[in-house]
Amino acid sequence: MGGVTEREEFDFIIVGAGSAGCVLANRLSADPKTRVLLLEAGGSDFNFWVKMPIGYGKTFYHPKMNWRYLTEAVPGIGNRPSYWPRGKVLGGSSSINAMVYVRGQHEDFDSWAALGNPGWAASDILPVYKRMENNLAGADQWRGTGGPLTITNMTGSTHALADDYLESAAAAGIPFNPDYNGEKQDGASIYQITMRNGLRCSSADAYLRPARRRPNLEIRTGAQVTRLIFDGHAAPSLEYMRGGRLFTVRTNREVILSAGAVNSPQILMLSGIGDGAKLSGHGIKTNYDLPQVGQNLQDHLGFDYIYEANCQTLNDVLRPLHRRMAVGMQYLATRTGPLSLSINQAGGFVRSDESRKRPNIQLYFSPLSYTRAIPGKRALMRADLFSGFMLGTSNCHPLSRGEIDLRSPDPFAAPVIRPNYLSDERDVEELVQSARILRKIAAEQPLADKIVREITPGPETESYEDMAADIRARSGSVFHACGTCAMGPDQRSSVVDPRLRVHGVPGLRVVDASIFPLITSGNINAPSIMVGERGADFILEDMKR
């Protein structure tokens, strides 16, 4: 890497090498005349636990690859904090997530457009999805091939219990859907994952690795941005800390924040962009009064029902040392077996009641059960001692809204995260309905014959009140935070315009999941990468004007 001086200047500075940032680095540096700097607070993704698909159990609490945020105590879930793993590594959260690939419903993006965001309707973003994908199922009206991001369907490789789950779901009135990313999302499915040849295919693998040898792309890891600087130029400079030294770098075109739903609003606020009253309380001068910075926080909330089984599950494979060694040798020799997959092997999308116009509940099936580790105490989620599996659920369209705020003007202090889960009682009602769907599936054959008992929460939890209390006691984040720099036409109700430019701030965009005005239906890594592609399109188009 080259030396750093105060006089350095780039055409584009991208802050964050995550799901969207890696896309931007690739697309913007494709023109050899354009100089691009990519800054990432974390380090290299060259790590066995990152590359092995099931290794995310190890990275879940890894101090060097994970921001390991804790929210404030949340009244709606029993005044418990919620743990938020966020990627602090090349590839961002796409390097530490469960790899499930969900585009979202067509209605999600039509809703974005209806809020005053032209260019974001389902018909606009379908070509973008197809362009970015190399779906190993082959191209059709909905799927793309030949793109940088490899999509693998786990059908044929999953545990036998996944097929039992699909049959029981069908018996419960949830038909099989071979492609939930196709014409419709409804139904039970085997999940598609971002995996290539038995290895995780993160945004860094798909986009950054092919571009990193370009002489016009500079990648600096271990570089944490502390603030943007506005000094009368059309585009801002910024400061970042690296190796204990503070550096300043300037752009002659744009700074692009791709630091995610937590860190992008944090950097804006540290730079004097946000609610002026709140900023003054931290002693920060207001450069641009944008009260919606950090607001509109959305996340999916989920929980699991745990069952003891009378047949072998992945607990029996991943818990005993000799069997762990056997599947480890299998993976190292062939890149196949349970270590080459996600533990979320099946699931689907359903309507909690017949009045719903589209699916509002996501389902998960995992052929193992595990005890979640305590942050800082143990680095791995540990399979339970008994043969077990989990049925899980989360809400697709939560109505509760939270916020991100500064804890102090110190850029190295973790921000305040207030998710406000279940502050809207309708979210509770929806999740109770989803829990009843889990039990309905478990009661059908062939899964019913494999169940010894429901361990958690247990059959005694049956009334609406008891089920709601259990949800408040046990539910947690599904790690899909978004919306904190929401896109929209009016700066009083949004942070960026439909082309992802920060309202009123020249030379500054936000391109990551924080721009979602409404959360998408399901895992958000696919739409986050799509936002990176869409943002790159806008930037390149604007360069030609």
Protein Blocks (a to p, Z undefined) as FASTA:
>chain_A
ZZddfkbccfbdcehjafklmmmmmmmmmpmkbccddddfbdcfbdfklmpmklmmmmmm
gmklcgkiacdddfknoopacddddddbehijmlmmgoiacebjfklmmmmmmnopghia
fklmmmmmmmmpccfkbpafkbcehiabdcddfehjacfklmmmmmmmmmnopacdfblk
lmbmgdcdddddddeehiacdfklmmmmmmmmpmkbccdehiacfbdcdehiabdcdddd
eehiacddddfkbccdfebjklmmmmmmmnopacfklmmmnopacfbdcfkgopaiacdd
ddddddddfbdcfklmmmpmklmmmmmmmmmmnopajklpcfblbgcdddfbfkbgbdfb
dcdddfbdcddddehkaccdcddfbdcdddddddfbdcbdcddddfbfcfkbccdddekg
okbmklmmmmmmmmmmmmmmmmpcfklmmpmbdfbgojklmbfklmmmmmmmmgccehia
ghjlcccfbfklcmbdfkopaehiahiacddfklpmbdcedjfklmmmmmmmmmmmmmmm
mmmZZ
